[in-house]
Amino acid sequence: MGRPSYPPEDLAKGVLLQQYFEVSNRVAAGFVDLFKEKLGIDEAYSYKTLERAYDNPHVAMILREVFEMSQEPVEDEEDTFSPDGTGIPNSIKNNREKEKESEEEADKFTKMVAMIGATYQLISSVKFPDNPQAHESPYFEPLLEETVDRYVQITLVSADSGFLSRDNCDLVEKHGGKPRIHPKKGITLKRKGSWAWTDMLLNFIENPQEWLREYHTRSNVESGFSTFKRHFLSPLRKCIQRRRKTEAFARACDYNLKRASYVRRQEGLTAPWMAA
């Protein structure tokens, strides 16, 4: 008989704490011991236990629940969304903008594709493809479907031309929103079964200023990615890919919790789990 395992909720708190402070496993284990009373952790654990927590499926489930709970303050307020992708460096030596076109340098980044609310800039859904050079458009549907499940309504979805397709336009319209996906050179008005496609392009032709005004709500999403990267300046530390994905997702959770706290202070929007 070995010693009983540590409660996964305590391990999840340690993972979130480590990513919040962007520290190594040993330093994070010290923070867990320091803050265990405030965090409601019964017993401190070693840095190796914290390292293994990134493989724990129960920890992953708790992080997923935290991610969903963090959006509760704005779930009936946010209705405009935009998808985009970026790369999180795996080393401090790497620069995404300089090296994203190089196949040799691609593995130095973890790909992140996210749907972000344009008003409050919370991440509504996020994916981390195995291939750092993966195209972003195939992730549009799962990102939007998860967003629809969490929010009361979707009125507008704006995206760059990388997401342009008739299927994506139809999907947005299916969920009650207006697609504003930037056109590419050489496209036509042919429906090919998609009224949403033709309607979007006709609106662009008839009222380009209003169309572009709605499209450029996605600039707020670019701001959200910028905020995310400024919150987490250090590269991802994990060497094993599945642990690195958990690490990146924990950062998304921490980012959303910070944004939820900001929204609470600035807008007075709260959720039942927030302290009075």
C-alpha positions in Angstrom: 0.0 0.0 0.0 1.4 3.3 -1.1 0.4 6.7 0.2 -2.9 8.0 -1.1 -2.8 10.4 -4.0 -3.2 14.1 -3.6 -6.7 15.5 -4.3 -6.8 16.6 -7.9 -8.4 19.9 -6.9 -5.3 20.7 -4.8 -3.1 19.8 -7.8 -5.2 22.0 -10.1 -4.7 25.0 -7.8 -1.0 24.4 -7.9 -1.0 24.3 -11.7 -3.0 27.6 -11.9 -0.7 29.1 -9.3 2.4 28.1 -11.2 1.2 29.6 -14.4 0.0 32.8 -12.7 3.5 33.5 -11.3 5.3 31.9 -14.3 7.8 30.1 -12.1 9.6 26.7 -12.1 8.3 23.6 -10.5 10.4 24.0 -7.4 9.4 27.6 -6.8 5.8 26.8 -7.5 5.9 24.0 -4.9 7.2 26.6 -2.4 4.3 28.9 -3.3 1.8 26.1 -2.7 3.3 25.6 0.7 3.2 29.3 1.4 -0.4 29.9 0.2 -1.9 26.6 1.1 -4.2 28.0 3.8 -5.5 30.8 1.5 -6.0 28.3 -1.3 -7.7 25.6 0.9 -4.9 23.1 0.2 -4.7 20.5 3.0 -1.1 19.4 2.5 1.8 20.8 0.5 3.4 18.5 -2.1 6.7 18.2 -3.9 7.7 19.8 -7.2 7.6 16.3 -8.8 4.0 15.9 -7.8 3.3 19.2 -9.4 5.1 18.2 -12.5 3.0 15.0 -12.8 -0.2 16.9 -12.2 0.0 18.2 -15.9 -0.6 14.5 -16.9 -3.5 14.0 -14.5 -6.9 13.6 -16.4 -8.8 14.8 -13.3 -6.8 17.9 -13.1 -7.6 18.5 -16.8 -11.3 18.1 -16.1 -11.1 20.7 -13.2 -9.2 23.1 -15.4 -11.9 22.7 -18.1 -14.6 23.5 -15.4 -12.6 26.6 -14.3 -12.4 27.8 -17.9 -16.1 27.5 -18.3 -16.9 29.1 -14.9 -14.6 32.1 -15.7 -17.0 33.1 -18.5 -20.2 33.1 -16.4 -20.1 36.9 -15.7 -20.4 37.7 -19.4 -22.4 34.8 -20.8 -25.5 36.8 -21.2 -23.7 40.1 -22.1 -21.1 39.1 -24.8 -22.6 38.5 -28.3 -19.7 39.4 -30.7 -16.9 37.0 -31.2 -13.8 36.6 -33.4 -11.4 33.6 -34.0 -7.7 33.9 -34.5 -4.5 32.0 -34.0 -1.1 32.7 -32.5 2.0 30.9 -31.4 3.2 30.6 -27.8 7.0 30.2 -27.7 8.6 27.1 -26.2 11.8 28.9 -25.7 12.8 32.5 -24.8 15.0 32.6 -27.9 12.1 32.3 -30.3 10.1 35.1 -32.0 6.8 34.0 -33.6 6.6 36.8 -36.2 10.1 36.2 -37.4 10.0 32.4 -37.6 6.3 31.4 -38.2 6.9 30.8 -41.9 9.8 28.5 -41.4 9.1 24.8 -41.1 12.3 24.2 -39.3 11.4 26.7 -36.6 7.7 25.8 -36.3 8.2 23.2 -33.5 9.6 26.0 -31.3 6.0 27.2 -30.8 2.8 25.8 -29.5 -0.1 26.7 -31.8 -3.1 28.3 -30.1 -6.4 28.9 -32.0 -9.0 30.7 -29.9 -12.4 32.4 -30.1 -12.5 35.6 -28.1 -15.3 38.0 -27.2 -14.9 41.4 -28.8 -16.4 43.4 -26.0 -14.9 41.9 -22.8 -12.0 39.9 -24.4 -12.6 36.7 -22.6 -11.5 33.5 -24.4 -14.7 31.6 -25.1 -13.0 28.5 -26.6 -9.5 27.5 -27.4 -7.7 24.6 -29.2 -4.0 23.6 -29.3 -3.3 21.7 -32.6 -0.5 19.1 -32.6 0.9 20.6 -35.7 2.2 24.1 -35.0 1.7 24.9 -38.7 -1.9 23.7 -38.8 -4.4 25.8 -40.7 -6.8 27.6 -38.5 -10.0 27.4 -40.6 -10.8 23.7 -39.7 -11.0 24.8 -36.0 -13.7 27.4 -36.7 -16.6 25.0 -36.3 -15.6 23.4 -32.9 -14.6 26.9 -31.5 -18.0 28.3 -32.6 -20.0 25.3 -31.3 -18.4 25.5 -27.9 -19.0 29.3 -27.8 -22.7 28.8 -28.7 -23.1 26.3 -25.9 -21.8 28.8 -23.3 -23.3 32.1 -24.4 -26.9 33.2 -24.6 -26.7 34.6 -28.1 -24.4 35.2 -31.0 -25.1 38.3 -33.1 -21.8 38.8 -35.0 -18.7 36.8 -35.9 -15.8 38.5 -37.6 -12.7 36.8 -38.9 -9.8 37.3 -41.3 -9.7 35.8 -44.8 -8.0 32.6 -43.5 -11.5 31.5 -42.2 -13.3 32.4 -45.4 -15.6 29.6 -46.6 -19.2 29.0 -47.4 -19.5 26.4 -44.7 -18.3 28.9 -42.0 -20.7 31.5 -43.2 -23.6 29.0 -43.0 -22.5 27.9 -39.6 -22.6 31.5 -38.2 -26.0 32.1 -39.7 -27.3 28.8 -38.4 -26.6 30.1 -34.9 -28.3 33.4 -35.4 -25.2 35.5 -36.1 -24.0 37.7 -39.0 -20.7 36.5 -40.6 -18.1 39.1 -41.4 -15.2 37.2 -42.9 -12.8 39.3 -45.0 -13.1 38.4 -48.7 -10.2 37.1 -50.8 -9.2 38.1 -54.3 -10.9 36.1 -57.0 -14.0 34.9 -55.1 -17.5 35.1 -56.7 -21.1 35.7 -55.6 -22.1 32.2 -56.6 -24.1 30.7 -53.7 -23.3 27.0 -54.3 -26.0 26.3 -51.7 -25.0 29.1 -49.3 -27.3 32.1 -49.0 -25.2 33.4 -46.1 -22.2 33.6 -48.4 -23.9 35.7 -51.0 -25.7 37.9 -48.5 -22.4 38.7 -46.7 -20.7 39.7 -50.0 -23.7 41.7 -51.2 -23.7 43.6 -47.9 -20.0 44.3 -48.4 -20.7 45.7 -51.9 -23.8 47.8 -50.9 -22.5 49.2 -47.6 -18.7 48.7 -47.4 -18.2 51.2 -44.5 -20.8 49.6 -42.2 -19.5 46.2 -43.2 -15.9 47.0 -42.4 -17.0 48.7 -39.2 -18.5 45.4 -38.1 -15.5 43.4 -39.4 -13.0 45.5 -37.5 -14.5 44.5 -34.2 -11.9 41.7 -34.5 -9.3 44.4 -33.7 -10.4 43.9 -30.1 -9.5 40.3 -30.4 -6.0 41.1 -31.6 -5.8 43.3 -28.5 -6.9 40.3 -26.4 -4.0 38.2 -27.8 -1.6 41.0 -27.0 -2.9 41.2 -23.5 -2.5 37.5 -23.1 1.1 37.6 -24.2 1.9 40.5 -22.0 0.4 38.7 -19.0 2.6 35.6 -19.7 6.0 36.8 -20.9 7.9 33.6 -20.2 7.9 30.7 -22.7 6.2 27.4 -22.0 8.4 25.3 -19.7 7.2 21.7 -20.3 9.1 19.5 -22.6 6.4 16.7 -23.1 3.8 17.9 -25.6 0.7 16.8 -23.6 2.0 18.6 -20.5 2.8 21.6 -22.6 -0.8 21.7 -23.8 -2.1 21.6 -20.2 0.3 24.4 -19.3 -1.0 26.5 -22.2 -4.6 25.8 -21.3 -3.9 26.7 -17.6 -2.6 30.1 -18.9 -5.9 30.5 -20.8 -7.8 29.8 -17.5 -5.6 32.3 -15.6 -6.1 34.9 -18.3 -9.9 34.5 -18.2 -9.9 34.7 -14.4 -8.0 38.0 -14.6 -10.4 39.3 -17.2 -13.4 38.2 -15.1 -12.0 40.1 -12.1 -11.4 43.2 -14.3 -15.0 43.0 -15.6 -16.4 42.7 -12.1 -14.5 45.8 -11.0 -15.2 47.9 -14.0 -18.7 46.7 -15.1 -20.1 45.2 -12.0 -20.7 41.8 -13.8 -20.4 38.9 -11.4 -21.0 35.2 -11.1 -22.3 33.0 -8.2 -18.8 31.6 -7.5 -17.3 35.1 -7.0 -16.7 36.3 -3.5 -18.9 39.1 -2.3 
